Amino acid sequence: MLARSFRPILAITMGDAAGIGPEITIRSLLLKEIYHYCRPIVIGDVKVLSQERDAYRLKTRVRAANSVSDARFEYGTIDLLDLNNIQIEHLKMGEVQAMAGKAAYEYIEKGVQLALDGEIHGIVTAPINKEALNKGGHYYQGHTEILAKLTETKRYAMMLIAEELKVVHVTTHIPLGKVAEQITKKRVMETIELADQAMKTLGNNHPKIGVAGLNPHSSDGGLFGDEERTKIEPAVTQAIERGINAEGPVPADTLFLKTVRGVYDVAIAMYHDQGHIPVKLLGFEAGVNMTLGLPIIRTSVDHGTAFRHARERIGANPDSLIEAIRIAAKTARAKYSIAEDSV
C-alpha cells in the first residue's frame, strides 16, 4: 500500500520545440510547491530546454536522466529524459517545422508508453502545433486523437476546466457542418458517463450534470431542429435510468452560467466552440484540458504554441501548465487511493 506522503511521478512532454512549451515547462518547475505534490520529469530535448533557460536567464539546472529510475526529483534541478531529436542549429523559434512536429509526437509517444508500463503515474502535455505535426508525418487533429490511438481507446472525451466551470465535449475537432450527424444518442450517453466518472475521480461522488442542447433554445419543441428530441433527450433519459444525475437538454445560452453558479457540477457541450468559448472567457490563462476515458491520466494546457511569443521572446505565462500539473497530481492521488494533503 502506498504511503500517505505519496507523490505521483508525472511526465511533462515539452511540446513543440519552436513554441512556448519549453519555456513554460521551465517556469512551472521553478515553482517549489510543484515538488511538494508530485515528482516531475520532462520528456524532451536537453539542448532546447537549456537554450530557453539561458534565453530567459532562468535559474535552474537541466539534468539529462537515462530513465525514470535515474531521476532525482530535486527542486532546482529539472530531470529530463533526453530524446535528442532536435537539431538545435536548425531550430527556428516561432516557425512551423516538420522536425519539431515529429519530435513533439515522439515526446507524447514516450510518455504514453511509460504510463502504460507503470513507470509514471500520468502525463502532462505542453502545446503542440497541428500543422507541424502533420508536416512531421503524423496526421492527427491534436493530442486527444494521438492519445486515443496510442492507448487503443475507443470511448474518450475532452474535459476543459477553468475556475468554477468544467465542460465535457461530445464532439471536438470536426467542421461545424458535420456536428449534427456526429451527435448520436450513443455518443451523448457515453460522454455523460465519462463526465460522471471523471467527477467522481476528482472527489465529487454525486455530480449533477447539465447537458446542452444543440439548437437555439434547445429547438423550442422542434421549431429549430429535432436533435434534442431524437438524440439528446433520449440519452439523458437513459443516463438517469442508470443512476446518473443528469438534466437536459438545457439551452446552451444559460447552461454554462448555471454551471458556474453551482446549479450543475459539470456541463456537456455538443461541439467545440460551444464549450470552449465560455471556458476560455473564464480562464484563458489558466484553463486545463483533461482527456477522459483513457487508461492513463493525461492533462494539458488549454492554449496553443504561441509562436509569436516564442519568436520575439516576449515571455509566456505558465499558469495553465501549473494548474494542469496540479490536477494531474490530484487525479493520480485519487486513482491510487491516496488521501490528499498537499494538493
C-alpha positions in Angstrom: 0.0 0.0 0.0 1.2 3.5 -0.9 2.1 5.9 1.9 0.1 9.0 2.7 3.0 11.1 1.6 3.0 9.6 -1.9 3.9 12.0 -4.6 3.0 10.7 -8.1 5.6 10.7 -10.9 4.3 12.9 -13.7 6.0 13.2 -17.1 5.7 16.6 -18.7 6.1 16.5 -22.5 7.9 19.5 -23.8 5.6 20.2 -26.7 6.7 21.9 -30.0 10.3 22.9 -29.6 9.7 26.1 -31.6 6.8 27.3 -29.4 6.5 28.3 -25.7 6.3 24.7 -24.4 9.9 24.5 -23.3 9.8 27.9 -21.7 6.6 27.3 -19.7 7.9 23.9 -18.7 10.9 25.5 -17.0 8.9 28.3 -15.5 6.4 25.8 -14.0 9.2 23.8 -12.4 10.7 26.9 -10.8 7.6 26.8 -8.5 8.8 24.9 -5.4 5.3 23.7 -4.5 5.2 21.6 -7.6 7.7 19.3 -5.9 5.6 19.1 -2.8 2.8 17.2 -4.5 4.5 15.4 -7.4 7.7 14.2 -8.8 8.1 15.8 -12.3 10.3 14.6 -15.1 10.4 16.3 -18.5 10.4 14.4 -21.8 12.1 16.5 -24.5 15.4 17.6 -25.7 18.1 18.9 -23.3 19.6 21.3 -25.9 16.2 23.0 -26.4 15.4 23.3 -22.7 18.9 24.6 -21.9 18.6 27.2 -24.8 15.3 28.5 -23.4 16.6 28.6 -19.9 19.6 30.7 -21.0 17.5 32.9 -23.2 15.3 34.0 -20.3 18.0 33.8 -17.7 16.0 31.3 -15.6 18.0 30.0 -12.7 17.8 26.2 -12.7 19.8 23.2 -13.8 18.8 20.8 -16.5 19.9 17.3 -15.9 19.6 14.5 -18.5 18.3 11.3 -16.9 18.8 7.9 -18.6 15.5 6.6 -17.2 12.7 7.5 -14.8 14.5 5.5 -12.1 17.6 7.7 -12.7 15.7 10.9 -11.9 16.4 12.7 -8.6 13.3 14.8 -8.4 15.1 17.6 -6.5 13.8 21.2 -6.7 16.3 23.4 -8.5 17.3 20.7 -11.0 15.0 19.7 -13.9 15.2 16.0 -14.6 14.8 15.4 -18.4 14.5 12.2 -20.5 16.5 13.4 -23.5 15.2 12.0 -26.8 17.9 14.1 -28.6 15.6 14.6 -31.6 16.1 18.3 -32.3 19.0 19.7 -34.4 19.3 22.9 -32.4 21.3 24.7 -35.2 18.3 24.2 -37.5 15.6 25.1 -35.0 13.8 28.4 -35.8 11.8 29.6 -32.9 8.2 30.6 -33.7 8.0 28.8 -37.0 6.2 25.7 -38.2 8.8 22.9 -38.8 8.5 19.3 -39.6 11.4 18.5 -37.3 9.6 20.0 -34.3 6.3 18.4 -35.1 7.9 14.9 -35.4 9.8 15.4 -32.2 6.7 16.6 -30.3 4.9 13.4 -31.3 7.8 11.3 -30.0 7.6 13.0 -26.6 3.9 12.1 -26.4 4.6 8.6 -27.6 7.3 8.1 -24.9 5.1 9.5 -22.2 2.2 7.2 -23.0 4.5 4.1 -23.1 5.9 5.0 -19.7 2.4 5.4 -18.3 1.2 2.2 -19.8 4.2 0.4 -18.4 3.5 1.8 -14.9 6.8 3.7 -14.7 4.9 7.0 -14.2 1.5 7.9 -12.9 0.4 10.3 -15.5 1.4 12.7 -18.3 1.0 16.5 -18.6 1.4 17.9 -22.1 2.7 21.2 -23.3 1.3 22.6 -26.5 1.9 21.1 -30.0 1.3 22.6 -33.4 -1.1 20.6 -35.6 0.5 21.9 -38.9 4.0 21.0 -37.7 2.7 17.6 -36.5 1.3 16.8 -39.9 4.4 18.1 -41.7 6.4 15.7 -39.4 4.4 12.7 -40.8 1.8 12.3 -38.0 -1.6 13.0 -39.3 -3.7 13.8 -36.3 -6.1 16.6 -35.3 -4.4 17.0 -31.9 -3.3 15.5 -28.7 -6.7 13.8 -27.9 -6.6 11.7 -31.1 -3.0 10.8 -30.7 -3.6 9.6 -27.1 -6.7 7.6 -28.1 -4.7 5.8 -30.9 -1.6 5.1 -28.7 -3.8 3.7 -25.9 -6.2 1.9 -28.2 -9.1 3.8 -26.6 -12.5 3.9 -28.3 -14.6 5.8 -25.8 -13.0 9.1 -24.8 -13.9 12.8 -24.4 -12.3 16.2 -23.7 -12.9 18.0 -20.5 -12.0 21.6 -20.1 -11.6 23.1 -16.6 -11.4 26.8 -15.8 -12.1 28.0 -12.2 -15.8 27.1 -11.4 -16.6 25.7 -14.8 -16.0 22.1 -16.1 -17.1 21.2 -19.6 -17.0 17.9 -21.5 -17.4 17.8 -25.2 -19.5 15.4 -27.3 -17.6 16.3 -30.5 -14.4 18.4 -30.9 -12.3 18.9 -34.0 -14.7 18.5 -36.8 -16.2 21.0 -39.2 -19.3 22.7 -37.9 -21.4 21.4 -40.8 -20.8 17.8 -39.7 -21.6 18.3 -36.0 -25.3 17.3 -36.2 -24.6 14.0 -37.9 -21.8 13.1 -35.4 -24.2 13.7 -32.4 -25.9 10.4 -31.7 -27.8 9.1 -28.6 -24.9 6.6 -28.0 -22.2 9.3 -28.2 -24.1 11.7 -25.9 -24.7 8.9 -23.4 -21.0 7.9 -23.5 -20.0 11.5 -22.8 -22.4 11.8 -19.9 -21.0 8.6 -18.4 -17.4 9.7 -18.9 -18.2 13.1 -17.2 -19.8 11.3 -14.3 -16.8 9.0 -13.8 -14.4 11.9 -14.1 -16.2 14.0 -11.5 -16.2 11.1 -9.1 -12.4 10.6 -9.6 -12.0 14.3 -8.8 -13.8 13.8 -5.5 -17.4 14.6 -6.3 -19.4 11.4 -5.6 -22.8 12.8 -6.7 -22.2 15.2 -9.5 -25.1 16.9 -11.2 -24.6 17.0 -15.0 -26.2 19.6 -17.3 -26.5 18.6 -20.9 -26.6 21.3 -23.6 -29.0 21.4 -26.5 -27.6 21.7 -30.0 -30.0 24.2 -31.5 -31.1 27.7 -30.2 -33.3 27.4 -27.2 -32.9 23.6 -27.4 -35.0 23.8 -30.5 -38.1 25.2 -28.8 -40.1 22.0 -29.1 -38.8 21.2 -32.6 -39.1 24.6 -34.2 -35.4 24.8 -34.9 -34.4 21.2 -35.4 -35.1 17.7 -33.9 -31.7 16.6 -32.5 -32.8 17.4 -28.9 -35.9 15.2 -29.2 -34.3 12.3 -31.2 -30.8 12.2 -29.8 -30.0 14.3 -26.7 -33.2 13.8 -24.6 -33.2 10.0 -25.0 -29.5 9.9 -23.9 -30.3 12.0 -20.8 -33.2 9.7 -20.0 -31.0 6.6 -20.4 -28.4 8.2 -18.1 -31.0 8.9 -15.4 -32.2 5.3 -15.7 -28.6 4.2 -15.0 -28.4 6.3 -11.8 -26.6 9.3 -13.2 -27.9 12.7 -12.0 -28.3 14.3 -15.4 -30.6 17.0 -16.8 -31.3 18.3 -20.2 -31.3 19.3 -23.0 -30.6 22.7 -21.4 -30.4 25.7 -23.7 -26.7 26.4 -24.2 -27.1 30.2 -23.6 -28.0 29.5 -20.0 -26.3 26.2 -19.2 -22.8 27.5 -18.6 -23.9 30.4 -16.4 -25.9 27.9 -14.3 -22.9 25.6 -14.0 -20.7 28.5 -12.8 -23.4 29.4 -10.3 -23.4 25.8 -9.0 -26.7 24.5 -10.4 -24.6 21.9 -12.2 -21.2 20.5 -11.4 -20.2 19.8 -15.0 -21.7 20.8 -18.4 -21.9 18.7 -21.6 -21.3 20.7 -24.7 -22.3 19.4 -28.1 -19.4 20.9 -30.1 -16.0 22.5 -29.9 -16.8 26.2 -29.8 -20.0 25.8 -27.7 -17.8 24.5 -24.8 -14.5 26.3 -25.5 -15.8 29.9 -25.6 -17.2 30.0 -22.0 -14.2 28.2 -20.6 -11.7 30.5 -22.3 -13.7 33.5 -21.3 -13.3 32.5 -17.7 -9.8 31.0 -17.6 -7.9 31.9 -20.8 -4.5 31.9 -19.0 -5.1 29.0 -16.5 -7.5 26.6 -18.2 -6.8 22.9 -18.3 -7.6 20.2 -20.8 -8.1 16.7 -19.4 -8.7 13.6 -21.6 -11.4 11.3 -20.2 -11.7 7.6 -20.9 -8.0 6.8 -21.3 -6.3 4.0 -19.3 -3.8 6.7 -18.2 -4.0 10.1 -16.6 -3.5 13.0 -19.0 -3.9 16.7 -18.5 -2.7 19.6 -20.7 -2.6 23.3 -21.1 -5.6 24.9 -22.8 -3.7 27.1 -25.2 -1.5 26.8 -28.2 2.2 27.1 -29.0 2.1 31.0 -29.2 4.8 31.1 -31.8 5.0 34.9 -31.8 5.8 34.9 -28.1 8.5 32.3 -28.7 9.9 34.1 -31.7 10.0 37.5 -30.1 11.0 36.2 -26.6 8.0 38.0 -25.1 7.8 35.7 -22.1 4.9 33.3 -21.6 2.5 32.7 -18.7 2.9 29.2 -17.2 -0.3 29.3 -15.1 -2.2 26.8 -17.4 0.6 24.3 -17.2 1.0 24.7 -13.4 -2.7 24.1 -13.0 -2.5 21.0 -15.4 0.2 19.6 -13.2 -1.8 20.2 -10.1 -4.9 18.5 -11.4 -2.9 15.5 -12.8 -1.3 15.1 -9.3 -4.7 15.3 -7.6 -6.2 12.8 -10.0 -3.3 10.4 -9.6 -3.6 10.5 -5.8 -7.3 9.7 -6.1 -6.7 6.9 -8.6 -4.1 5.3 -6.3 -6.4 5.7 -3.3 -4.2 8.3 -1.6 -5.8 10.8 0.8 -5.0 14.4 -0.2 -2.9 16.5 2.0 -0.9 18.9 -0.1 -2.7 19.2 -3.5 
